């Protein structure tokens, strides 16, 4: 389990997060600023600092972990104490500890605990969506003289304005088209409804359509002479209906029940999958046991009784000194 992931979530909503027996992370408002060297304008943000004297538990971190992981306040406090002990051991062996998106803890020459923020994450919610802006220098022209404007238009009486010429030619083109269309149609009739200047060869609108023996007919109202144009009616009954596709429904997943021995809680799904594969390679019957809030939970195994889960958690801690805690799954007996 990564303790810093819970601290990271709290820093968005609180100005001080105390990690018992480790120290307090304090967030101070910092206005927008310009870097005179890189010429980058940064938006307003929260600057994270560290106070190693704030070690008294105020209950904020344990309460948040209890809500996210679904455990009691006492279990959350015990889990924090184990994580802090592991962090101190890592600090003693490596000389530094990195908390992702928060900063780096290290020991100075005198052996005192120091902190360097990473400043990669903006914890100020009012600045959400604002990103640093890189300023670019403008290039100025070396010559103060303006570039001369060259006109390609002839001067004097030889000036020809194409705009007026187009306006004069348009009526002449329209009139010529109408004259030509009237001479192409000797009867003098023009199909204005379809904007077609030529005579139509379709059936005259004087004929009335009727259906006789499943065939379209047109009858003239003057002499009742039917005009069959040979268009059979479509037989709707003979059209075969398309075969319905079978509906395949996935079988519902069986919900987990019992008691899970949790080995890791991750906010990023890829990290959870990597830890799951690592546990399986070590011989554990590891599996995902769902999500608690936005945290993916990875378990060493799932057991039917709480006593079996407690024995498994104790064996995990005794074997490799790893963190392990018990989570009650739904429908547990």
Residue pairs with C-beta under 8 A, 6 or more apart in sequence:
1 79
1 83
1 262
1 263
1 264
1 265
1 323
2 100
2 264
2 265
2 266
3 19
3 80
3 83
3 84
3 87
4 99
4 100
4 101
4 102
5 265
5 266
5 267
5 295
6 61
6 64
6 65
6 68
7 17
7 19
7 25
7 61
7 99
7 102
8 99
8 100
8 101
8 102
8 121
9 64
10 17
10 60
10 61
10 64
11 17
11 25
11 27
11 46
11 48
11 102
11 123
12 123
12 125
13 125
14 27
14 60
15 26
15 27
15 28
15 46
16 24
16 25
16 26
16 27
16 54
17 24
17 25
17 60
17 61
18 24
18 25
18 54
18 55
18 56
18 57
18 58
18 60
18 61
19 25
19 61
19 80
19 84
20 55
20 56
20 57
20 61
20 77
20 80
20 81
20 84
21 55
21 81
21 84
22 55
22 84
22 87
22 88
23 50
23 51
23 52
23 53
23 54
23 55
23 113
23 115
24 50
24 51
24 53
24 54
24 55
25 48
25 49
25 50
25 102
26 48
26 49
26 50
26 51
26 54
27 46
27 47
27 48
27 49
27 123
28 46
28 47
28 49
29 44
29 46
29 47
29 124
30 44
30 45
30 46
30 47
31 44
32 41
32 42
32 43
32 44
33 41
33 42
34 40
34 41
34 42
35 41
35 42
38 134
39 134
39 135
39 136
39 137
40 132
40 133
40 134
40 135
41 132
41 133
41 135
42 132
43 122
43 127
43 130
43 131
43 132
44 124
44 126
44 127
44 130
45 119
45 122
45 123
45 124
45 127
46 122
46 123
46 124
47 117
47 119
48 102
48 103
48 117
48 119
48 123
49 115
49 117
50 103
50 105
50 114
50 115
52 112
52 113
57 77
59 73
61 76
61 80
62 73
62 76
62 77
62 80
63 73
63 76
65 71
65 76
65 79
65 80
66 72
66 73
66 75
66 76
67 293
68 265
68 292
68 293
68 294
68 295
69 76
69 262
69 265
69 292
69 295
69 297
69 327
70 292
70 327
70 328
71 79
71 325
71 327
75 325
79 323
79 325
82 323
83 323
86 321
86 323
87 97
90 97
91 97
91 105
91 107
91 113
95 106
95 107
96 104
96 105
96 106
96 107
97 104
97 105
97 106
98 104
98 105
99 105
101 118
101 120
101 121
102 117
102 118
102 121
103 115
103 116
103 117
103 118
104 115
104 116
104 118
105 113
105 114
105 115
106 113
106 114
106 115
106 116
107 113
107 114
108 114
122 128
122 130
153 159
154 160
177 197
178 197
181 190
181 197
181 198
182 188
182 190
184 197
184 198
184 199
185 197
185 198
185 199
187 199
189 199
190 196
190 197
191 197
191 198
191 199
191 200
194 200
203 218
203 227
203 229
206 220
206 221
206 222
207 218
207 219
207 220
207 227
208 218
208 219
208 220
208 221
209 216
209 217
209 218
210 216
210 217
210 218
210 219
210 226
211 217
211 233
212 226
214 232
214 233
214 235
215 228
215 230
215 231
215 232
215 233
216 228
216 229
216 231
216 232
216 233
217 226
217 227
217 228
217 229
218 226
218 227
218 228
218 229
219 225
219 226
219 227
220 227
255 330
255 331
256 289
256 290
256 302
256 329
256 330
257 329
257 330
257 331
257 332
257 333
258 302
258 303
258 304
258 305
258 309
258 329
258 332
258 333
259 302
259 303
259 304
259 305
259 306
259 308
259 309
259 326
259 327
259 328
259 329
259 332
260 289
260 297
260 299
260 301
260 302
260 303
260 309
260 326
260 327
260 329
261 299
261 300
261 301
261 302
261 303
261 309
261 312
261 313
261 316
261 324
261 325
261 326
262 289
262 297
262 298
262 299
262 300
262 324
262 325
262 326
262 327
263 275
263 279
263 284
263 286
263 298
263 299
263 300
263 316
263 322
263 323
263 324
264 272
264 275
264 297
264 298
264 323
265 292
265 295
265 296
265 297
265 298
266 272
266 275
266 295
266 296
266 298
267 294
267 295
267 296
268 296
269 296
272 288
272 296
272 297
272 298
275 298
276 286
276 287
276 288
276 298
279 286
279 298
279 300
280 286
284 300
284 301
285 300
285 301
286 298
286 299
286 300
286 301
287 298
287 299
287 301
287 302
288 296
288 297
288 298
288 299
289 297
289 298
289 299
289 302
289 327
289 329
290 297
291 297
292 327
297 327
299 327
300 312
300 313
300 316
300 324
301 312
302 329
303 309
303 312
304 333
305 333
306 326
306 328
306 332
309 326
310 326
312 324
313 324
313 325
313 326
316 322
316 324
317 323
317 324
